[in-house]
Structures are given as structure tokens and as C-alpha cells.
Amino acid sequence: MAEDYYKILEVSKQASTDEVRKAYRRLARKYHPDFNPGNKKAEERFKKISEAYEVLSDSEKRRQYDQGGFVFGGGFDPFGKRGGGARHQTFHFGGEGVGGFEDLFGDVFGRRGGTTYASAGQDVEQKIVLTLEEAAHGTRRLVAIGGERVEVQIPAGARTGSKIRVPEKGEGGPFGGARGDLYLIVEIAKHPLFEIDGNDLVMKLPITVGEAALGTKVDVATLNGRVTLTIPPGTSGGQRLRLREKGLLDRKTGEHGDLYVQVEVKLPSKIDAESRKLIEQFEKRNPMNPRK
């Protein structure tokens, strides 16, 4: 067997017809002479890719090829010229047959009424990591796309998994067609204070035993600056206090979620003898069983 068509298309011998087709689409774009003007090696590679596809995309031709009985004699020219030779077989490309070379070529490069036209390039996806503040308020970022740097507007209210479309910054279209679009896939970096829960934010706030028992006022951080939070007397550890509309923007409703401050009561690591007596007196005067 003169040529290893599987190797030419960079697929395994167990590749499905769909996998063969996808491999051809990818390689045809890369080596098509219109994209490599004057490059003889690319032109020859394109011819071999087209020849391999013509065989492996047809179940009967592929069966013959796998059994060693299928030969393209004298070479193959996808543009309509075929070399001679006693063993050369002529095949009809395109027409009404499904999966013909012309059908595929029209699918890859664009075709209407038998005429090739310039189709749009492929869309491209790229991850972008934002801080929580950038995602919440929106920002402008310089994004590297190939060898180009593009300034992109990030709208307020982005979430992990959100897609931001940047028109015509994807791959170039065949035959000079328009570029595809770039889609930035948002990932929000972990924040040192806040956790995201839908449109709400959650933060942990450590307080002392006295603050929990007697109540106090504490300045806490939000995404829009610090605010004063009232800790009511008798606040237990784990209790959540709500700051309304201090969460994230919901782009569908235009409303903000809330910020929940989860209280954590902290004890000193060492307690002196006098403090122990005071605590014991407190326990006697305020008996309770929190595990009841």
C-alpha cells in the first residue's frame, strides 16, 4: 500500500466517519493552496489529504483499501486533474451523493448554488479570570488573542461560566471571509473574604464572647466600601446577619443580592483564674443547655 491514508489524516484505523470528516476539515483549512500561495509542499500535502479523505470517507472504498485492494494510480488532484496509469480509477466527486468531495468542500469553505463563497471563520473560546470586584462592578481588560491584544469591556454582574462575546476576534474566514467571534469564559478567582452563593455573598466575622453576649457595632467590608453592622445582644456563633442589597447584581432582574455576615464567636486561648471564677458565676446565674 503506497500511502497510509490514516496517517495522512492523523486518525486511527478505528476512526469513525465523523472523525475522518473532522480531521479532513481541520487539515484542509491548514494546507489549502489559497492559504499557502506559492507553497508547493502545502499544495502536495493538500492533495494527499484530499485523496485520503476520498477513500476513508466512503465505506466501500475504505473496505477495499483496508484489504489492500484499493489504489489511486498516477496521483490525485482535488481540483479536477487526475494522472493516468493502468491502475488508476476515476471517481465522480460531488453531485447528488451524500459525503462527496464537493459536498464536503462546500461545507468547509462555503458554497451556494455550486459556487464557492467566502464563509465566516470559526468562533474561539478563551478563559478569563476575574477578581470578584471586577466581576461585580465590570471592568475593561486587555486580552491577548494570538499575536493581538484587544481591550474588552466586562459587564457588571459576570459569573463563573458566563460567556462574553467579542465580535470578529475569532479565526479568520476561508477565502477572505469574516472572522468568527471570540467568547471569553469567565472564571471568578477565590476571594479572601467573600464566598458566592447565587446572587448573595457570605462572609465570616469573628467576635468576642462579650460582643456576642452584650451586643456591639462592627465595621465590616462590602464590595462597595465599609458599613456598620449591629450585633444584637445574645448573638450565637454561626448566626447569620443580613445586609440587604450588598450582594451581586442579577443582570436579568437588575437587582442586587444580599450580604450575609456569619458570626464566629472566638475565645482566648488562655483564661486566668479570676476570669474562670467570673465565667463560673455567669454560668450559675444564666443556666442553659444548648444541647437539649
Beta strands, then each sheet from edge to edge (+ up, - down):
strand 1: 111-112
strand 2: 115-116
strand 3: 124-130
strand 4: 139-145
strand 5: 148-154
strand 6: 163-166
strand 7: 182-188
strand 8: 194-197
strand 9: 200-208
strand 10: 216-222
strand 11: 225-231
strand 12: 240-243
strand 13: 259-266
sheet 1: 1+ 2-
sheet 2: 3+ 7+ 6-
sheet 3: 4+ 5-
sheet 4: 8+ 9- 13- 12+
sheet 5: 10+ 11-
end
